Amino acid sequence: MEDILILGSVGHEKVHSFGTTSEVVFGGTAYYATEAVLRAGGMRPLLVSALGNDISLTELANQFSGPINTGGIQENRFLPSFYWEARYDTSFEENTTITLENRVINEFVPDWAALAKRFSSIRFCYLAAFDPQIQLACSRHFAKSFVVSETLQYWIERDRQGVLDLAKNSNGFVVTEREFRALWDFSVPLFTPHQRVAEIIEDFGLEFLIVTFADRGSQVFDTEGSFVVPALISETLDATGAGNAFSGGIVGHLARCGEYNREQLQYAVALGTGLASLQVRDFSNRVLRTASSTETEALQQKARDSIHWYSSEV
């Protein structure tokens, strides 16, 4: 029985990272998040995505450290899978896209009513960066689930209102510092006072909003206050997928616990922080996939011990 749904892209990518270039490897927003969910507790996630004619379901399923349900994947016999090639030039916070093959996603039309009926046990949804209209449809058909979503600058530039509507249909929303500024027209540097973001949380009906700052960490805003989780020091080869590993770890931990509360959110963000520190060490999901449970638990505890607290009055 599946408790968690993951929506996002899966396919191939190639990354040029400060003089080191990967071969063509598996990647995509849902790809990284799925492995993070598996590392969070061994649940079998339902993966909802589009797959082209160059990757089989079996080949995809074999890329993960545990079993996944591919019942939500729509196969397209006429187009190649999602492909992204990019380079990091000056920092790991920004990359430059060289090639983007996105047609299989543009033609992706899930049968949400059928999926909701077939997988009625879903209690948590992680909506990785994707077309916001598809994310919205998912959130509405799984309205009884706890929904955590995120986006990309790419989608904000194409459908900003759709992304804002998505936030209103989510329980938790995760954005980068740059994405936050693009959505709400003001900056939130690390250690931003809670009251600057409190109105957004209330107006959008969010349980929490997380702003990420790459290798500087993240700041969590909820209905009561705010806390900062510094990033864990890690030798970085490729930052691709770190945000998805972070968010996937959060949702995976909450799903494993079976409920959302503020105490579990702390441990969830700590786990996400630890998984992100593993993800950046190599291309694709190589390190994240092979890390031991002992190592992931130690990283979670290290991140949990580093939390800086801020009350709602600060």
Residue, then its C-alpha position, 0 to 999 in steps of 0.5 A: m500500500e502506497d502512502i506517498l505520491i511523488l510528481g515530477s520529471v524523470g529522465h536523463e541529464k548531463v552536468h558540467s561542473f567546474g571542469t568535471t563533466s558527467e556522462v549522461v546519467f539519470g536525473g529529474t526532480a522526481y528522480y532525486a526526490t524518490e530516492a530521498v523518500l526511500r532513504a527516509g524510511g523505506m516506504r514504496p512511493l507512487l511515482v507520477s511522471a512522463l517517460g519517453n521511448d528511450i527508457s523502460l519502466t524496468e530500467l527506471a525502477n532499477q535505479f533506486s535503492g528500494p521498490i517503487n510503484t510505477g503505476g503513475i508513469q505515462e509512457n510516450r512512444f513517440l518522444p524521448s524522455f526529459y533531458w537536461e544539460a547544464r553547467y555551473d560556472t561561478s557558484f553552485e547556486e546558479n546554473t546555465t541550461i545548455t539543452l532542455e528536451n521537455r516535450v514529453i512533459n508538455e504532452f503529459v496529461p495524467d488521469w488524476a481521477a483514475l489515479a485518486k481512485r486506484f491509490s486512495s491510501i495516499r496521505f502525503c504528496y510531494l509535488a516536485a517542480f513541474d508544470p504548475q497546472i499539473q501540480l494543481a490538478c494533483s493537489r485537488h484530486f488528492a485534497k485529503s492528503f498533506v501536500v508539499s510542493e515546490t517550483l522553479q524559476y523556469w515555471i514562475e516565468r511562464d505561469r507565476q499565477g499558477v505557482l501562487d495558486l499552487a502554494k494556496n493548495s499546499n500545506g507546505f511550500v519550498v522555494t529558493e531565495r530567488e524564487f521567493r523574491a520572484l513570487w512575492d517581490f521582496s527579499v528574504p535573506l537568511f535570518t529574516p524575522h518571522q513577521r515579514v513572512a507571517e502574513i504570507i503563511e496566513d493568507f496562503g493557508l500554509e502550515f510551513l514555508i521553507v526558503t533554501f539558501a544552497d550551501r548556507g542552509s534553509q530557514v523554516f517559517d511556520t504559524e508559530g515562528s521560525f528556525v534556521v538549519p545551517a547546511l552541513i559541510s560537504e565536498t560538492l561535485d554537483a549540486t543538481g538534485a540537492g533541493n529535491a533530496f532536501s524536500g523529498g527527505i522532509v516529506g518522507h520523514l513526515a509520511r513515515c511518522g504518519e502525521y504533521n506536527r512542529e516537532q516532527l517538522q524539525y526532524a524532517v528538515a534535519l533529515g532533508t539537510g543531511l540527504a542534501s549533503l549526500q546528494v551533492r557529493d557526486f553526479s546523479n544519485r550515486v552517493l544518496r543511493t548507497a549511503s548507509s542508514t547509520e550515516t543518514e541518521a548521524l547526518q540527521q542528528k547533526a543537522r538537528d543539533s545545529i538548529h537556530w530558533y527564533s520566536s514569532e516575536v523576533 
